[in-house]
Amino acid sequence: MSVNLLSTVKLGRYTLPNRIVMAPLTRNRAAAGNVPTTLNALHYEQRSSAGLLITEASQVSPQGLGYPNTPGIYSSEQVEGWRLVTNAVHAKGGKIFLQLWHVGRISHPDLQPHGELPVAPSAIAPEGEVATYTGMKPYVTPRALELEEIPQIIEQYRLGAKNALEAGFDGVEIHSANGYLLDQFLQDNTNHRTDIYGGSLENRARLLLEVTAAVVDVWGGDRVGLRLSPSGTFNSMYDSNRAAIFGYVAKELNHFNLAYLHLVAPRVEGFGSAEDQPDLNADFFRQIYNGTIITAGGYNFETGNEAIASGSADLVAFGRLYIANPDLVERFAANAPLNKPDRNTFYGGDAKGYTDYPTM
Ligand SMILES: Cc1cc2nc3c(=O)[nH]c(=O)nc-3n(C[C@H](O)[C@H](O)[C@H](O)COP(=O)(O)O)c2cc1C
C-alpha cells in the first residue's frame, strides 16, 4: 500500500499513528499573566488524534510578546497552565510540541515591559499596525539589539525550552518563520547589522543556529523541530536572495539531527509570497536537508496525500482546517465533509469558535 496521510511515521524518537499535524495556531485566549487555562487544554485535547500537535506560538520572555493574551513559557504559573494542556493531550494518547517564540520588532511599547521599545536586529520598522490592549496602533521603529545582549536572547530560548520540558511537552518547535525575531535576523531587509550577526549568510544565520544549539542542549535533537517560511512576506519580510540564506540554514541544520524541519509553503493566502524569485518549496529543501520534512500551507486531504506520495514531504500540517475540525483525522479517514472556520473568532474571545466546533 502506498504511503499517505493516514500512514504511521517515525519523527525523531517517536512513532506517530498518522502524518497529520495540527499547525501552530495563535488564538489569544490565555488568562492574565499569559497563562494557559482549562479552556486551552480542552481545545488541544479535542484535537489530540492528530499524529502531532504543535501549540500556538508561546513567548519565551515578556520582551518576546507581540499580541494580547498569547501564552508564555517563562513563568512558573505558565508552566502549571501548560501542564493542564499536556496532561489532557497525553490522556488521549496524543503527542504535543510547544512552539518557542520571540516576536522581535512585531510588538509595541504598550506590550513591552516598562513601555520599552521592541528589539530587533536593526532599527527598521515593519509596515502596518499592531493590535495592542487599546486597539490598533502603527508599528514603531524597534531598537537594535546590542551585541552584548545577544547571549540573553539565547538564554531566553534556553529557559523556554527547559520550562517546556518541565511542563510535560513531548518536544519543542523553534519558531523561525513569519517575520518574527529569528526570521528578522535571517533576512536582509530586516538585518543591516555590521557585527558577527549581520552581513554574510553565516552571520545572519548565527543567532538561529546558536538558539538551536541551546534548545537541543536541553531536549536532544530528536525532540526539536524548527519552522521556516522561506517564501513568505508576512510582517514585511524580504530577502534579496532567499535561496541562498534558506539553503544555507537548511544545510547547517543537518548537523543537529532534528526531529523535523517545518516549512510554510509559498503562496498561502494571508501570508503572501515574494514574487520576484522562484518559490522555495519542500522539493528545494529535500535536495539540501537530510531529515524529516513537514509542509504546511493551503493543504487539503487530496493535496496533502499528493505531497506525501510524491516524496516532497513526510508529514503535512493543517492550520485553518484544524481550527474548525477537531476530528480532522477521523473526517479525512471517512472522507466526510468539513466544518468551515469562522475568521471572526480566530483571535481572542472565549469558547465560541474555539472549543464548540462539532465532531462528526
Ligand atoms: C489564526 C491563525 C494563527 C496562526 N498562528 C501561528 C502561530 O502561532 N505560529 C506559526 O508558526 N504559524 C501560525 N499560523 C500559520 C499556520 O500555522 C499555517 O502555516 C497557515 O495557517 C497556513 O496553513 P493552512 O492553510 O492549513 O491554514 C497561524 C495561522 C492562523 C490562520
The ligand as an ORCA input file, in Angstrom:
! r2SCAN-3c Opt
* xyz 0 1
  C      -5.417     32.066     13.292
  C      -4.023     31.697     12.858
  C      -3.000     31.701     13.789
  C      -1.700     31.305     13.435
  N      -0.725     31.266     14.395
  C       0.505     30.783     14.088
  C       1.494     30.606     15.091
  O       1.273     30.859     16.283
  N       2.713     30.138     14.704
  C       3.002     29.832     13.396
  O       4.119     29.403     13.097
  N       2.063     29.959     12.430
  C       0.826     30.409     12.750
  N      -0.141     30.476     11.773
  C       0.141     29.903     10.439
  C      -0.365     28.456     10.373
  O       0.403     27.612     11.221
  C      -0.312     27.883      8.944
  O       1.016     27.888      8.472
  C      -1.189     28.692      7.995
  O      -2.480     28.874      8.546
  C      -1.353     28.020      6.651
  O      -1.904     26.724      6.785
  P      -3.464     26.417      6.444
  O      -3.660     26.836      5.006
  O      -3.599     24.937      6.645
  O      -4.293     27.231      7.379
  C      -1.427     30.919     12.097
  C      -2.472     30.940     11.150
  C      -3.747     31.308     11.511
  C      -4.839     31.277     10.480
*
